């Protein structure tokens, strides 16, 4: 995975209300898939686990399914999903404004 490069996110329409689907330019589960009914604990440290944690930090996220490069999020009724794309985009961006780059001296 490329450190510091943003993930390209395309929000796709869903026929089910409350379901939001995103397609990204990276596979984060390989050929498998992961389902989350809540934020995974700290012992889970794969990229898909970290993404699920970040998504569950948003109000209204009830369920997350990640299959390779497709992320499906079930939202509670009336929840705002506008910030989810930005959260996914920044998954692999480690050096953000205000974050000091480590030196290896």
FIKOLZA-1660 file (N, C-alpha, C; in steps of 0.1 Angstrom, whole numbers, plus 5000, padded with zeros to 4 digits):
% residues 105
   i   px   py   pz ch aa at
   1 5008 4988 5000  A  X  N
   1 5000 5000 5000  A  X CA
   1 5009 5012 5000  A  X  C
   2 5004 5022 4994  A  X  N
   2 5012 5035 4992  A  X CA
   2 5010 5044 5004  A  X  C
   3 5020 5047 5011  A  X  N
   3 5019 5056 5022  A  X CA
   3 5017 5071 5017  A  X  C
   4 5007 5077 5022  A  X  N
   4 5005 5091 5019  A  X CA
   4 4997 5094 5007  A  X  C
   5 4993 5084 4999  A  X  N
   5 4985 5086 4987  A  X CA
   5 4970 5085 4991  A  X  C
   6 4962 5094 4987  A  X  N
   6 4948 5093 4990  A  X CA
   6 4942 5082 4982  A  X  C
   7 4931 5076 4987  A  X  N
   7 4923 5066 4981  A  X CA
   7 4913 5073 4972  A  X  C
   8 4911 5069 4960  A  X  N
   8 4901 5074 4951  A  X CA
   8 4888 5067 4955  A  X  C
   9 4877 5075 4957  A  X  N
   9 4865 5070 4962  A  X CA
   9 4854 5074 4952  A  X  C
  10 4845 5064 4948  A  X  N
  10 4834 5067 4940  A  X CA
  10 4821 5062 4947  A  X  C
  11 4812 5071 4950  A  X  N
  11 4800 5067 4957  A  X CA
  11 4790 5062 4946  A  X  C
  12 4785 5050 4949  A  X  N
  12 4776 5044 4939  A  X CA
  12 4762 5044 4945  A  X  C
  13 4752 5045 4936  A  X  N
  13 4738 5045 4941  A  X CA
  13 4734 5031 4946  A  X  C
  14 4724 5031 4955  A  X  N
  14 4719 5018 4960  A  X CA
  14 4704 5019 4959  A  X  C
  15 4698 5008 4956  A  X  N
  15 4683 5007 4955  A  X CA
  15 4677 5006 4969  A  X  C
  16 4685 5003 4979  A  X  N
  16 4680 5002 4993  A  X CA
  16 4682 5015 5000  A  X  C
  17 4672 5021 5006  A  X  N
  17 4674 5034 5013  A  X CA
  17 4682 5030 5026  A  X  C
  18 4691 5039 5030  A  X  N
  18 4699 5037 5041  A  X CA
  18 4712 5029 5038  A  X  C
  19 4714 5025 5026  A  X  N
  19 4726 5017 5022  A  X CA
  19 4734 5026 5013  A  X  C
  20 4747 5027 5016  A  X  N
  20 4756 5036 5008  A  X CA
  20 4767 5026 5004  A  X  C
  21 4771 5027 4991  A  X  N
  21 4781 5019 4986  A  X CA
  21 4792 5027 4980  A  X  C
  22 4805 5023 4982  A  X  N
  22 4816 5030 4977  A  X CA
  22 4825 5020 4970  A  X  C
  23 4831 5025 4959  A  X  N
  23 4841 5017 4952  A  X CA
  23 4854 5025 4953  A  X  C
  24 4865 5018 4956  A  X  N
  24 4878 5025 4957  A  X CA
  24 4888 5019 4948  A  X  C
  25 4900 5026 4947  A  X  N
  25 4910 5021 4937  A  X CA
  25 4920 5012 4943  A  X  C
  26 4917 5006 4955  A  X  N
  26 4926 4996 4961  A  X CA
  26 4918 4985 4967  A  X  C
  27 4923 4973 4967  A  X  N
  27 4917 4962 4974  A  X CA
  27 4922 4962 4988  A  X  C
  28 4913 4963 4998  A  X  N
  28 4918 4963 5012  A  X CA
  28 4915 4950 5019  A  X  C
  29 4909 4941 5013  A  X  N
  29 4906 4928 5019  A  X CA
  29 4912 4916 5011  A  X  C
  30 4919 4919 5000  A  X  N
  30 4923 4909 4991  A  X CA
  30 4911 4904 4984  A  X  C
  31 4910 4891 4982  A  X  N
  31 4898 4885 4976  A  X CA
  31 4887 4881 4985  A  X  C
  32 4890 4883 4998  A  X  N
  32 4880 4880 5008  A  X CA
  32 4870 4891 5011  A  X  C
  33 4862 4889 5021  A  X  N
  33 4853 4900 5026  A  X CA
  33 4852 4900 5041  A  X  C
  34 4849 4911 5047  A  X  N
  34 4847 4913 5061  A  X CA
  34 4834 4920 5064  A  X  C
  35 4828 4915 5075  A  X  N
  35 4815 4921 5079  A  X CA
  35 4817 4926 5094  A  X  C
  36 4812 4938 5096  A  X  N
  36 4813 4944 5109  A  X CA
  36 4800 4949 5114  A  X  C
  37 4796 4945 5126  A  X  N
  37 4783 4949 5132  A  X CA
  37 4787 4960 5143  A  X  C
  38 4799 4963 5144  A  X  N
  38 4804 4973 5154  A  X CA
  38 4819 4975 5151  A  X  C
  39 4825 4985 5158  A  X  N
  39 4839 4987 5156  A  X CA
  39 4847 4976 5161  A  X  C
  40 4857 4971 5153  A  X  N
  40 4865 4960 5158  A  X CA
  40 4875 4965 5169  A  X  C
  41 4879 4956 5178  A  X  N
  41 4888 4959 5189  A  X CA
  41 4902 4962 5184  A  X  C
  42 4910 4967 5193  A  X  N
  42 4924 4971 5189  A  X CA
  42 4933 4959 5185  A  X  C
  43 4929 4947 5189  A  X  N
  43 4937 4935 5184  A  X CA
  43 4936 4933 5170  A  X  C
  44 4926 4939 5163  A  X  N
  44 4924 4937 5149  A  X CA
  44 4931 4949 5142  A  X  C
  45 4942 4947 5134  A  X  N
  45 4950 4958 5129  A  X CA
  45 4952 4958 5114  A  X  C
  46 4943 4951 5107  A  X  N
  46 4944 4952 5092  A  X CA
  46 4938 4965 5087  A  X  C
  47 4941 4968 5075  A  X  N
  47 4935 4981 5069  A  X CA
  47 4920 4981 5069  A  X  C
  48 4914 4969 5066  A  X  N
  48 4899 4969 5066  A  X CA
  48 4894 4971 5080  A  X  C
  49 4901 4966 5091  A  X  N
  49 4896 4968 5105  A  X CA
  49 4897 4983 5108  A  X  C
  50 4908 4989 5104  A  X  N
  50 4910 5003 5107  A  X CA
  50 4899 5012 5100  A  X  C
  51 4896 5008 5088  A  X  N
  51 4886 5015 5080  A  X CA
  51 4872 5014 5087  A  X  C
  52 4869 5002 5092  A  X  N
  52 4856 4999 5099  A  X CA
  52 4856 5008 5112  A  X  C
  53 4867 5008 5119  A  X  N
  53 4867 5017 5131  A  X CA
  53 4864 5031 5128  A  X  C
  54 4871 5036 5118  A  X  N
  54 4869 5050 5114  A  X CA
  54 4854 5053 5109  A  X  C
  55 4849 5043 5102  A  X  N
  55 4835 5045 5097  A  X CA
  55 4825 5045 5109  A  X  C
  56 4827 5036 5118  A  X  N
  56 4818 5035 5130  A  X CA
  56 4819 5047 5139  A  X  C
  57 4830 5055 5138  A  X  N
  57 4831 5067 5145  A  X CA
  57 4821 5078 5141  A  X  C
  58 4815 5076 5129  A  X  N
  58 4805 5085 5124  A  X CA
  58 4791 5081 5130  A  X  C
  59 4783 5091 5133  A  X  N
  59 4769 5089 5138  A  X CA
  59 4761 5082 5127  A  X  C
  60 4754 5072 5131  A  X  N
  60 4744 5065 5122  A  X CA
  60 4749 5053 5115  A  X  C
  61 4762 5050 5116  A  X  N
  61 4767 5038 5109  A  X CA
  61 4763 5026 5117  A  X  C
  62 4756 5017 5111  A  X  N
  62 4751 5005 5118  A  X CA
  62 4758 4992 5114  A  X  C
  63 4763 4991 5102  A  X  N
  63 4768 4979 5097  A  X CA
  63 4778 4982 5085  A  X  C
  64 4789 4975 5085  A  X  N
  64 4799 4978 5074  A  X CA
  64 4803 4964 5068  A  X  C
  65 4803 4964 5055  A  X  N
  65 4808 4952 5048  A  X CA
  65 4818 4957 5038  A  X  C
  66 4830 4950 5038  A  X  N
  66 4841 4953 5029  A  X CA
  66 4844 4941 5021  A  X  C
  67 4843 4942 5007  A  X  N
  67 4847 4931 4999  A  X CA
  67 4857 4936 4988  A  X  C
  68 4869 4933 4990  A  X  N
  68 4880 4938 4981  A  X CA
  68 4881 4953 4981  A  X  C
  69 4875 4959 4970  A  X  N
  69 4875 4974 4969  A  X CA
  69 4861 4980 4970  A  X  C
  70 4851 4972 4974  A  X  N
  70 4838 4977 4976  A  X CA
  70 4834 4978 4991  A  X  C
  71 4829 4989 4995  A  X  N
  71 4826 4992 5009  A  X CA
  71 4811 4995 5009  A  X  C
  72 4803 4987 5017  A  X  N
  72 4789 4989 5018  A  X CA
  72 4786 4993 5033  A  X  C
  73 4779 5004 5034  A  X  N
  73 4776 5009 5048  A  X CA
  73 4761 5010 5050  A  X  C
  74 4756 5004 5060  A  X  N
  74 4742 5005 5063  A  X CA
  74 4741 5017 5074  A  X  C
  75 4732 5026 5071  A  X  N
  75 4730 5038 5079  A  X CA
  75 4717 5038 5086  A  X  C
  76 4716 5043 5098  A  X  N
  76 4703 5044 5105  A  X CA
  76 4695 5055 5097  A  X  C
  77 4682 5054 5099  A  X  N
  77 4672 5063 5092  A  X CA
  77 4676 5077 5095  A  X  C
  78 4677 5085 5084  A  X  N
  78 4680 5099 5085  A  X CA
  78 4694 5103 5088  A  X  C
  79 4703 5093 5089  A  X  N
  79 4717 5096 5092  A  X CA
  79 4724 5103 5080  A  X  C
  80 4734 5111 5083  A  X  N
  80 4741 5119 5072  A  X CA
  80 4753 5110 5068  A  X  C
  81 4754 5107 5056  A  X  N
  81 4766 5099 5051  A  X CA
  81 4776 5108 5044  A  X  C
  82 4775 5121 5044  A  X  N
  82 4783 5130 5036  A  X CA
  82 4798 5129 5040  A  X  C
  83 4802 5126 5052  A  X  N
  83 4816 5126 5056  A  X CA
  83 4823 5112 5054  A  X  C
  84 4815 5102 5050  A  X  N
  84 4821 5089 5049  A  X CA
  84 4831 5088 5037  A  X  C
  85 4829 5095 5026  A  X  N
  85 4838 5095 5015  A  X CA
  85 4852 5100 5019  A  X  C
  86 4852 5111 5026  A  X  N
  86 4864 5117 5031  A  X CA
  86 4872 5108 5040  A  X  C
  87 4865 5101 5049  A  X  N
  87 4871 5092 5058  A  X CA
  87 4878 5080 5050  A  X  C
  88 4871 5075 5040  A  X  N
  88 4877 5065 5032  A  X CA
  88 4889 5070 5024  A  X  C
  89 4888 5082 5018  A  X  N
  89 4899 5088 5011  A  X CA
  89 4911 5090 5019  A  X  C
  90 4910 5093 5031  A  X  N
  90 4922 5095 5040  A  X CA
  90 4927 5083 5047  A  X  C
  91 4922 5071 5043  A  X  N
  91 4926 5059 5050  A  X CA
  91 4941 5057 5051  A  X  C
  92 4948 5059 5039  A  X  N
  92 4963 5057 5039  A  X CA
  92 4971 5070 5039  A  X  C
  93 4965 5081 5042  A  X  N
  93 4972 5094 5042  A  X CA
  93 4977 5096 5057  A  X  C
  94 4990 5094 5059  A  X  N
  94 4995 5094 5072  A  X CA
  94 5000 5108 5075  A  X  C
  95 5005 5116 5066  A  X  N
  95 5011 5129 5068  A  X CA
  95 5001 5140 5065  A  X  C
  96 4993 5144 5074  A  X  N
  96 4983 5154 5072  A  X CA
  96 4988 5167 5077  A  X  C
  97 4982 5179 5073  A  X  N
  97 4986 5192 5078  A  X CA
  97 4986 5192 5093  A  X  C
  98 4997 5197 5099  A  X  N
  98 4998 5198 5114  A  X CA
  98 5004 5185 5120  A  X  C
  99 5007 5175 5112  A  X  N
  99 5013 5163 5118  A  X CA
  99 5028 5163 5114  A  X  C
 100 5036 5162 5124  A  X  N
 100 5051 5163 5122  A  X CA
 100 5056 5150 5116  A  X  C
 101 5064 5152 5105  A  X  N
 101 5069 5140 5098  A  X CA
 101 5081 5135 5107  A  X  C
 102 5081 5122 5110  A  X  N
 102 5092 5117 5119  A  X CA
 102 5106 5118 5112  A  X  C
 103 5116 5120 5121  A  X  N
 103 5129 5120 5115  A  X CA
 103 5136 5108 5121  A  X  C
 104 5145 5102 5113  A  X  N
 104 5152 5090 5116  A  X CA
 104 5166 5092 5119  A  X  C
 105 5169 5102 5128  A  X  N
 105 5183 5105 5132  A  X CA
 105 5188 5097 5143  A  X  C
% end
